[in-house]
C-alpha cells in the first residue's frame, strides 16, 4: 500500500519536476544568451578599453567600485579614518538620536597628537551639578527689529530645502525641532507646508534664486515676503550668499527631484534642473548687502542676517566699516558662517574640495573682526560645517559662536548611512529621494523623536564639557578653555593663537 502511494505521488510530481527542469533550462539559456550578447557588444565597442580587453568580466570593475563606498565603512575602515565623517562620529550621533548609552570603554580611539587637535582644559574643581545653571537663551535682533527672536537652543537644524530632502524628512525635522525647542532652517527651496506642520520655529533662507519670495521676473517680491512673514512660526530671514558645498555657485537640484509640488513652491518647471545664480544679482558690494538686509528686515519686521563661506577677508573690513559709518541699526542681526569643506547638496568636486576656508580657521577670524569693530554684541554668530559631535560644538562656543547649526548631523540622526547619493534620487534611507518606495522606510513620527533626542543629548554633552572646564553653563566658555596641539606635539591655549578675547554674548 505504501509503495503504491509513493508511486502515485511520484507520478503526480513528475509533471511539476519536468516543468521546473524546463524552466531552469530556459532561464539558463537566457542567461547564456545574455552573456553572449554582452560579450559581442563589449569586444565590438571602442569607448571603453577595459571592456574591450576583458569582455563581460570588465563590468564587475564598475560594480565593485560602486559597492566599495558601502563595503569600506562596514568592513575595512577604522573607526576614525573615514571621510567626510568617520564611524565614531556617526555612531555617537546614532546613539544620541536613539537615546541610548553614549559612553565608551577602554580608552579613546582618537589620536591626540596631530597638529590642530582640540583638547579642553579641565579644571581641578569642576562645577557640581547643583551649582550648574541652565544655558541662557539669546535674543536676536533685540532693539533693532519689530519682532526679535529669543532663541533657546545652542544647537539647531541647518538649511536643507524641500527638494533636496524628502517630505518625510522635512516632517521629521519640523516635528523634532518643535519637541526639542530648536529652530529649523528651510534651505533655499522655499517654505513648504511640511516645514510648518510640526510647529517648529522656522528660519527662512533666501537663496540667490529667491525661491518662495520671487516675482514672475525672479526678483525679490515684497508681497511674498510679507505673506511669508505673517506665519508666526517664521522667526528670522537668512540671505544666503554662499554655502560650504559650493562657494561661488548657486544651488543645484537635479531635474529628477523636481516634482510638481516642488516646482510649484519654487516657481519653476516640473522635471527641470533647478540651478540658482551664483550670487544675488542685486548684491555686488558690502553696501548692497546691507541695503538688502535692511530692506528685508523693514518689510518683514523680523531679524535678518546672511550666510557665507569665507575665503577672502578684505570684504569683512569693508562691511564692518560701512556698518560703523551707517550705525549699528543697519547691521545684520546675525551672520551664519559655513565651512568650506562641503555640505549635503549636489556640488562640483572642484568647488567642494578646493574652495573656501574651513571653519577652524574662519570662525576665530570672524569673531576677532567683530570684536575689532565693536560689533560682537550687535551681530550674533551662527556657525555650521561638520560640527556634529559635542567636542566640535563646544569648540565653536569657545571660539566665539553664539549658535551652532548642522545639516548632516541631523541627517545621521534620522537614519542616513553616508551612502553619498544625496545628489541622486536613489537615497536608500528615503531622506534625499522622492521615490515613494524608498520613502516608506522613513517614518516621520519615529524620526522626529530621534531628532529631539539628538538635540537634547548634544546640549547635555556640551554642558558636561563646560562643567568639566569649571563654568556653570556653556555660554561662559571662552578661548582659555580649549587648547590646540602644535607642531611639537604640545598644546597651547586657543587664546594665544587668537589673542582677541571673547567679550561676552
C-alpha positions in Angstrom: 0.0 0.0 0.0 2.8 2.4 0.9 4.6 1.5 -2.2 1.6 2.2 -4.3 1.1 5.7 -2.6 4.7 6.6 -3.3 4.3 5.6 -6.9 1.2 7.8 -7.2 3.0 10.7 -5.6 5.9 10.4 -8.0 3.5 10.2 -10.9 1.8 13.4 -9.7 5.1 15.2 -9.1 6.7 14.2 -12.3 5.0 16.9 -14.5 5.9 19.5 -11.9 9.5 18.4 -11.9 9.6 18.3 -15.6 8.2 21.9 -15.8 10.7 23.1 -13.3 13.5 21.4 -15.2 12.3 23.0 -18.4 12.1 26.4 -16.7 15.6 26.0 -15.4 17.0 25.1 -18.8 15.1 28.1 -20.3 16.4 30.6 -17.7 20.0 29.2 -18.1 19.6 29.5 -21.8 18.5 33.2 -21.5 21.4 33.8 -19.2 23.9 32.3 -21.6 22.3 34.3 -24.5 22.5 37.5 -22.4 26.2 36.9 -21.6 26.9 36.2 -25.3 25.2 39.5 -26.3 27.2 41.4 -23.7 30.4 39.7 -24.9 29.8 40.6 -28.5 28.9 44.2 -27.6 32.0 44.6 -25.4 34.5 43.4 -27.9 32.8 45.5 -30.6 32.6 48.8 -28.8 35.6 51.2 -28.9 34.8 53.6 -26.0 35.9 51.5 -23.1 39.3 49.8 -23.3 38.8 47.6 -20.2 35.5 46.2 -21.5 37.1 45.6 -25.0 40.1 43.8 -23.5 38.1 42.0 -20.8 34.5 41.5 -22.1 31.8 40.6 -19.6 34.1 40.4 -16.5 35.1 44.0 -17.0 31.7 45.1 -15.9 32.5 43.9 -12.4 35.0 46.7 -12.0 32.2 49.3 -12.1 30.0 47.2 -9.8 32.8 46.8 -7.2 33.7 50.5 -7.5 30.1 51.5 -6.7 29.8 49.0 -3.8 33.2 50.0 -2.4 31.6 53.0 -0.7 29.5 50.7 1.4 31.9 48.0 2.0 34.6 50.4 3.2 32.5 51.7 6.1 31.4 48.3 7.3 34.4 46.1 6.8 37.7 47.9 6.0 37.7 51.4 7.5 38.9 52.0 11.1 36.7 54.0 13.5 38.5 57.3 12.9 39.7 57.3 9.3 36.6 57.7 7.1 35.7 60.9 5.3 33.7 63.1 5.4 32.5 61.6 8.7 34.0 58.6 10.4 32.4 55.7 12.1 33.0 57.0 15.6 31.2 60.3 14.8 28.3 58.6 13.1 27.9 56.1 16.0 27.8 58.9 18.6 25.0 60.6 16.6 23.2 57.3 16.2 23.3 56.5 19.9 22.3 60.1 20.9 19.4 60.0 18.5 18.2 56.7 19.9 18.7 58.0 23.5 20.9 55.0 24.3 24.2 54.9 26.2 26.8 57.2 24.7 29.7 56.1 26.9 32.6 54.0 25.6 35.2 51.8 27.3 38.9 51.1 27.3 40.1 54.5 26.3 39.9 56.9 23.4 40.5 55.8 19.8 41.1 59.4 18.9 44.7 60.3 18.0 45.6 63.3 20.2 48.9 64.1 18.6 48.1 65.6 15.1 48.5 69.4 14.7 45.2 71.2 15.2 43.7 68.6 17.6 41.4 70.2 20.1 41.8 69.4 23.9 39.6 71.0 26.5 41.3 72.4 29.6 39.5 70.7 32.5 39.9 72.4 35.9 40.7 70.8 39.3 37.4 71.8 40.8 34.6 71.2 38.2 31.2 72.6 38.5 28.9 70.5 40.7 25.5 69.6 39.2 23.7 71.5 41.9 25.7 74.6 41.0 25.1 74.4 37.3 22.9 76.9 35.5 20.6 76.4 32.6 22.0 77.6 29.3 20.7 81.0 28.8 18.8 82.0 25.7 20.0 84.8 23.4 17.7 87.3 21.8 18.5 88.0 18.1 17.6 91.5 16.8 16.6 92.9 20.1 16.1 96.7 19.8 16.6 96.7 16.1 13.6 95.0 14.6 9.9 94.9 15.4 9.8 91.1 16.2 13.1 90.0 17.8 13.7 86.2 18.3 14.6 84.7 21.6 16.5 81.5 20.7 16.8 78.9 23.4 18.9 76.0 21.9 22.6 76.2 21.2 22.3 73.5 18.6 19.8 73.9 15.7 19.0 72.5 12.3 20.8 74.0 9.3 19.4 74.7 5.8 18.1 71.7 3.9 15.5 72.5 1.3 12.3 70.6 0.4 13.5 69.1 -2.9 17.0 68.3 -1.7 15.4 66.3 1.0 12.0 64.4 1.0 8.6 65.2 2.5 9.1 62.6 5.3 12.5 64.1 6.2 11.1 67.6 6.4 8.3 66.4 8.6 10.7 64.6 10.8 12.9 67.7 11.2 10.0 70.0 11.7 8.3 67.9 14.4 11.6 67.0 16.1 12.7 70.7 16.2 9.4 71.6 17.9 9.8 68.9 20.5 13.5 69.9 21.1 12.8 73.7 21.2 15.4 74.5 18.4 14.9 76.2 15.1 14.8 74.6 11.6 16.2 76.4 8.5 14.2 75.9 5.3 17.2 76.0 3.0 16.8 77.9 -0.3 13.9 75.9 -1.7 11.1 78.0 -0.2 8.6 77.3 2.6 6.6 74.1 2.2 3.5 73.2 4.3 5.6 70.4 5.8 8.0 72.9 7.4 5.1 74.4 9.2 3.2 71.2 10.1 5.4 70.3 13.0 5.1 73.7 14.8 8.8 74.4 15.0 10.5 77.8 14.9 11.5 78.4 11.3 14.3 80.4 9.7 13.5 81.2 6.1 16.5 81.2 3.8 16.5 83.5 0.7 18.7 81.9 -1.8 20.1 83.5 -5.0 17.1 82.3 -7.0 14.8 83.7 -4.2 12.5 80.7 -4.4 9.3 81.3 -2.5 9.7 85.1 -2.4 10.2 85.9 -6.1 8.0 87.6 -8.6 7.5 86.4 -12.2 10.7 88.0 -13.3 12.7 86.3 -10.5 13.2 89.5 -8.4 12.5 89.7 -4.7 8.8 90.3 -4.0 7.8 92.4 -1.0 4.3 91.0 -1.2 5.6 87.4 -0.9 8.0 88.5 1.9 5.1 89.9 3.8 3.0 86.8 3.2 5.8 84.5 4.4 6.5 86.7 7.5 2.9 86.5 8.6 3.5 82.9 9.8 4.1 83.2 13.5 6.4 80.2 13.4 8.7 82.1 11.0 11.3 83.8 13.2 14.2 85.0 11.0 15.3 85.6 7.4 18.7 84.4 6.2 20.1 85.7 2.9 22.3 83.0 1.5 25.4 84.4 -0.1 27.3 81.1 -0.4 27.4 77.7 1.2 30.1 75.2 2.1 29.3 72.6 -0.6 29.9 75.1 -3.4 31.2 78.5 -2.6 30.7 80.8 -5.6 28.0 78.7 -7.2 24.3 78.6 -6.6 22.1 75.7 -5.5 21.8 72.7 -7.8 18.7 70.4 -7.7 18.7 67.8 -10.4 15.5 67.7 -12.6 14.7 64.1 -11.4 14.0 65.6 -8.0 11.8 68.5 -9.2 8.3 67.1 -8.6 5.1 69.1 -9.4 4.8 70.2 -5.8 8.4 71.3 -5.6 8.2 73.1 -8.9 5.1 74.9 -7.7 6.8 76.1 -4.5 9.9 77.2 -6.3 8.1 78.7 -9.3 10.0 76.6 -11.9 9.1 73.8 -14.5 8.5 70.2 -13.5 11.4 68.0 -14.1 13.8 70.9 -14.9 17.2 71.2 -13.3 16.9 73.9 -10.6 20.1 75.9 -11.0 20.4 79.1 -8.9 22.5 82.0 -9.9 26.0 82.0 -8.4 25.2 85.2 -6.4 22.3 87.7 -5.8 22.3 90.0 -8.9 21.4 92.9 -6.6 24.4 92.5 -4.3 27.8 93.4 -5.7 29.3 95.3 -2.7 29.1 95.5 1.1 26.8 98.5 0.7 24.4 96.4 -1.5 24.4 93.6 1.1 23.4 96.0 3.9 20.7 97.5 1.7 19.1 94.2 1.1 19.3 93.1 4.8 17.7 96.3 5.9 15.0 96.1 3.2 14.0 92.5 4.2 14.1 93.4 7.9 12.0 96.6 7.3 9.4 94.7 5.2 9.1 91.7 7.5 9.9 93.2 10.9 11.9 90.1 11.8 15.7 89.5 12.4 17.6 89.3 9.2 21.2 88.2 8.5 23.2 86.4 5.9 25.1 83.2 5.4 28.5 83.0 3.8 31.7 80.9 3.4 34.8 83.0 4.0 37.8 82.8 1.6 39.0 86.4 1.0 38.7 88.5 4.1 39.1 92.2 2.9 35.4 92.4 2.3 34.7 91.9 6.0 36.6 95.1 6.8 34.6 96.9 4.1 31.4 95.5 5.6 32.1 96.4 9.2 33.5 99.8 8.3 30.3 100.5 6.4 28.2 99.4 9.4 30.1 101.7 11.7 29.6 104.5 9.2 25.9 104.0 9.0 25.3 103.0 12.6 24.5 99.7 14.4 20.9 99.8 13.3 21.9 98.9 9.8 23.9 95.8 10.8 22.8 92.3 10.1 21.2 90.8 13.2 23.3 87.6 12.7 26.0 86.1 10.4 25.9 82.4 9.6 29.4 81.2 8.8 29.7 78.0 6.8 32.8 75.9 6.4 34.5 75.3 3.0 34.6 71.5 3.4 31.3 70.6 1.8 27.7 70.1 2.7 24.7 68.0 1.8 23.8 69.3 -1.6 25.0 68.4 -5.1 28.2 70.3 -5.9 31.1 70.3 -8.4 34.0 68.4 -6.8 36.3 71.2 -7.9 34.5 73.6 -5.5 33.6 71.1 -2.8 37.3 70.0 -2.4 39.2 73.2 -3.0 37.3 76.5 -2.5 36.5 78.2 0.8 38.3 78.1 4.1 37.4 75.6 6.9 35.5 76.7 9.9 38.5 76.0 12.3 40.3 79.0 10.6 37.4 81.3 9.8 35.3 81.3 13.0 38.0 82.8 15.2 38.9 85.2 12.4 35.3 86.4 12.0 34.8 86.8 15.8 38.1 88.7 16.1 37.0 91.1 13.3 33.6 91.7 15.0 35.5 92.5 18.3 37.9 94.8 16.4 35.0 96.8 15.1 33.0 96.7 18.4 30.2 94.7 16.7 30.3 91.4 18.5 27.4 92.3 20.9 25.3 93.6 18.0 25.8 90.8 15.4 25.2 87.2 16.6 27.4 84.5 15.1 25.9 81.2 13.9 28.2 78.6 12.5 28.0 75.3 10.7 30.3 72.9 8.9 30.8 69.3 10.1 30.1 70.2 13.7 28.1 67.1 14.7 29.6 66.0 18.0 29.8 67.6 21.4 33.6 68.4 21.2 33.1 70.3 17.9 30.1 72.2 19.1 31.9 73.1 22.4 35.0 74.2 20.4 32.8 76.6 18.4 31.4 78.1 21.6 34.9 78.6 22.9 35.9 80.3 19.6 33.0 82.8 20.0 30.0 81.3 18.2 26.6 82.1 19.7 24.8 79.2 18.0 25.8 76.1 16.0 23.7 74.5 13.2 24.1 71.2 11.4 22.5 69.5 8.4 24.4 66.3 8.0 24.4 65.6 11.8 20.6 65.7 11.7 20.5 63.5 8.6 22.5 60.9 10.5 20.0 61.2 13.4 17.1 60.1 11.2 19.0 57.2 9.6 21.5 58.5 7.0 24.1 55.8 6.3 26.5 58.1 4.3 25.6 56.4 1.1 26.9 59.5 -0.8 23.8 59.6 -3.0 22.4 62.9 -1.9 22.7 64.4 -5.4 20.7 61.5 -6.9 17.1 60.4 -6.5 18.2 57.0 -5.1 18.9 57.6 -1.4 18.4 54.1 0.3 17.1 55.7 3.5 14.4 57.9 1.9 16.0 61.1 3.2 17.1 62.7 -0.1 14.8 61.0 -2.6 11.3 61.5 -3.8 10.9 57.8 -4.8 7.8 56.8 -2.8 9.1 53.2 -2.4 12.3 54.4 -0.8 10.5 56.9 1.4 8.4 54.1 3.0 11.2 53.3 5.4 11.3 56.8 6.9 8.5 57.2 9.5 8.3 61.0 10.4 6.8 60.4 13.8 9.5 57.9 14.9 12.3 60.0 13.3 11.1 63.2 15.0 11.8 61.6 18.4 15.3 60.8 17.2 15.8 64.4 16.1 14.7 65.7 19.5 16.9 63.1 21.3 19.9 64.3 19.3 19.4 67.9 20.3 18.8 67.1 23.9 21.8 64.8 24.2 24.0 67.2 22.3 23.1 70.1 24.6 23.6 67.9 27.6 27.0 66.6 26.5 28.2 70.2 25.8 27.1 71.1 29.3 29.2 68.2 30.7 32.3 69.5 28.9 31.5 73.1 30.2 31.2 71.9 33.8 34.5 69.9 33.5 36.1 73.2 32.5 34.7 74.8 35.6 31.9 77.1 34.2 28.3 76.9 35.2 26.9 76.8 31.7 28.2 76.6 28.1 27.9 80.2 27.2 30.6 81.1 29.8 33.2 79.2 27.8 36.0 81.1 26.1 39.3 80.5 24.3 41.2 79.9 27.5 39.1 76.7 28.0 40.5 75.0 24.8 44.0 74.1 23.8 45.3 73.4 20.3 48.1 70.9 19.5 51.1 72.4 17.7 54.0 71.0 15.6 56.0 70.0 18.6 53.0 67.8 19.9 52.5 70.3 22.7 49.2 72.2 23.1 48.7 75.9 23.7 45.6 77.8 24.7 43.5 78.9 21.8 43.7 82.4 23.3 47.4 82.5 22.4 46.7 81.5 18.8 43.9 84.1 18.5 44.6 86.7 21.1 41.3 88.7 20.8 39.3 87.6 23.8 35.6 86.9 23.5 34.0 89.8 25.3 30.6 88.4 26.1 27.4 87.5 24.3 
